[in-house]
Amino acid sequence: MGRPPGTSGRSQLKPEDLLRIQTLNRDAKMGPKEIERITGYSPYQIKYAIRKKTPTIAKRTGRPPKNPGDPSTPKAKKAKQAKTQEQPQPTEQLPEAREPA
């Protein structure tokens, strides 16, 4: 018997879980072993929650999404400039050919 496919070992603690662990530690004066026994969380999750200053989960950082349409980027400015230079200027309209009568 193992874990269902696609699941990892432990889930990330929710803000409510972090607050509960912090409350048990700070207000009820419980140690990590007691909190582990009561909640069932791993020792590392408990240590993390106790060390954390606020019970909110930080926004995940990473590479920002590409936004080629953003006119403030230098690449977009160059592309717009090149596009305007490539467009031919409107020329005089040639007279329309008449059909023979």
KEVO-998560 format. One line per field, with one value per residue (C-alpha): x, y, z; residue number from 1; chain; residue in three letters. Coordinates in Angstrom, 1 decimal. Each point is the difference from the previous one (the first is absolute). Layout:
<nodes>
u: (X, ...)
v: (Y, ...)
w: (Z, ...)
resi: (NUM, ...)
chain: (A, ...)
resn: (ALA, ...)
</nodes>
This chain:
<nodes>
u: (0.0, 1.5, -1.0, -2.4, 1.7, 0.6, 0.2, 3.1, 1.0, -1.6, -2.1, 0.9, -1.4, -3.0, 0.0, -2.5, 2.4, 2.9, -2.0, -1.1, 3.6, 1.2, -2.8, 0.7, 3.7, -0.2, -3.2, -0.4, 3.8, 0.1, 3.2, 0.4, -0.4, -3.4, -1.2, 1.1, -2.0, -3.1, -0.1, 1.8, 2.2, 3.6, 2.8, 1.3, -3.4, -0.3, 3.5, -0.8, -3.3, 1.6, 2.9, -2.4, -0.9, -3.5, -2.4, -0.5, 1.5, 2.4, -0.7, 2.1, 2.7, 1.3, 0.7, -2.6, -2.2, 1.0, -2.1, 1.0, -2.9, 1.2, 1.0, 2.4, 2.5, 3.0, -0.6, -3.6, 1.2, 2.5, -2.6, -2.4, 2.6, 1.1, -3.6, -0.7, 3.2, -0.8, -3.5, 0.0, -1.3, -3.3, 0.6, -2.2, -3.0, 0.2, -3.0, -2.5, 0.0, -3.2, -1.8, -0.4, -3.5)
v: (0.0, 3.3, 3.5, 0.7, 1.0, 3.7, 0.8, 1.1, -0.8, 2.8, 3.0, 3.5, 1.3, 2.4, 3.3, -1.5, -2.9, 2.4, 2.0, -3.0, -1.3, 3.5, 0.3, -3.4, 0.8, 3.6, 0.1, -3.6, -0.3, -3.3, -1.4, -1.3, -3.7, 0.8, 1.9, -2.8, -2.5, 2.2, 1.2, -2.8, 2.5, -0.9, 1.4, 2.1, 1.5, 0.9, 1.5, 2.1, 1.3, 0.9, 1.9, 1.8, 3.5, 0.3, -2.8, 1.3, -1.9, 2.1, 0.5, -2.4, 1.7, -0.9, 1.3, 2.5, -0.9, 1.1, 2.9, 1.0, 2.4, 2.2, 3.3, 0.9, -2.7, 0.9, -3.0, 1.1, 3.6, -1.3, -2.2, 2.9, 2.2, -2.6, -0.6, 3.7, 0.2, -3.1, 1.2, 1.6, 3.5, 0.3, 0.8, 1.8, -2.0, -0.9, 0.9, -2.8, -1.8, 0.6, -2.8, 0.4, 1.1)
w: (0.0, -1.0, -0.9, -2.7, -3.3, -0.4, 3.7, 1.9, 3.6, 1.9, -1.0, 0.7, 3.2, -0.3, 1.9, 2.5, 0.6, 0.5, 2.5, 1.9, 0.4, 1.0, 2.6, 1.5, 0.2, 1.3, 2.0, 1.2, 0.5, -1.8, -1.5, -3.6, 1.2, 1.7, -3.0, -2.3, 2.1, 0.0, -3.6, -1.9, -1.9, -0.7, 2.3, -2.9, -0.6, 3.6, 0.2, -3.1, 1.5, 3.3, -1.7, -2.3, 1.2, -1.6, -0.9, -3.5, -3.0, -2.1, -3.7, -2.0, -2.0, -3.3, -3.5, -1.0, -3.0, -3.4, -1.2, -3.5, -0.4, 2.8, -1.6, 2.8, -0.8, -2.2, -2.3, -0.6, -0.8, -2.5, -1.7, -0.2, -1.5, -2.5, -1.0, -0.8, -2.1, -2.0, -1.0, -3.5, -0.2, -1.9, -3.6, -2.5, -1.2, -3.6, -2.1, -0.3, -3.3, -2.0, -1.7, -3.8, -0.9)
resi: (1, 2, 3, 4, 5, 6, 7, 8, 9, 10, 11, 12, 13, 14, 15, 16, 17, 18, 19, 20, 21, 22, 23, 24, 25, 26, 27, 28, 29, 30, 31, 32, 33, 34, 35, 36, 37, 38, 39, 40, 41, 42, 43, 44, 45, 46, 47, 48, 49, 50, 51, 52, 53, 54, 55, 56, 57, 58, 59, 60, 61, 62, 63, 64, 65, 66, 67, 68, 69, 70, 71, 72, 73, 74, 75, 76, 77, 78, 79, 80, 81, 82, 83, 84, 85, 86, 87, 88, 89, 90, 91, 92, 93, 94, 95, 96, 97, 98, 99, 100, 101)
chain: (A, A, A, A, A, A, A, A, A, A, A, A, A, A, A, A, A, A, A, A, A, A, A, A, A, A, A, A, A, A, A, A, A, A, A, A, A, A, A, A, A, A, A, A, A, A, A, A, A, A, A, A, A, A, A, A, A, A, A, A, A, A, A, A, A, A, A, A, A, A, A, A, A, A, A, A, A, A, A, A, A, A, A, A, A, A, A, A, A, A, A, A, A, A, A, A, A, A, A, A, A)
resn: (MET, GLY, ARG, PRO, PRO, GLY, THR, SER, GLY, ARG, SER, GLN, LEU, LYS, PRO, GLU, ASP, LEU, LEU, ARG, ILE, GLN, THR, LEU, ASN, ARG, ASP, ALA, LYS, MET, GLY, PRO, LYS, GLU, ILE, GLU, ARG, ILE, THR, GLY, TYR, SER, PRO, TYR, GLN, ILE, LYS, TYR, ALA, ILE, ARG, LYS, LYS, THR, PRO, THR, ILE, ALA, LYS, ARG, THR, GLY, ARG, PRO, PRO, LYS, ASN, PRO, GLY, ASP, PRO, SER, THR, PRO, LYS, ALA, LYS, LYS, ALA, LYS, GLN, ALA, LYS, THR, GLN, GLU, GLN, PRO, GLN, PRO, THR, GLU, GLN, LEU, PRO, GLU, ALA, ARG, GLU, PRO, ALA)
</nodes>
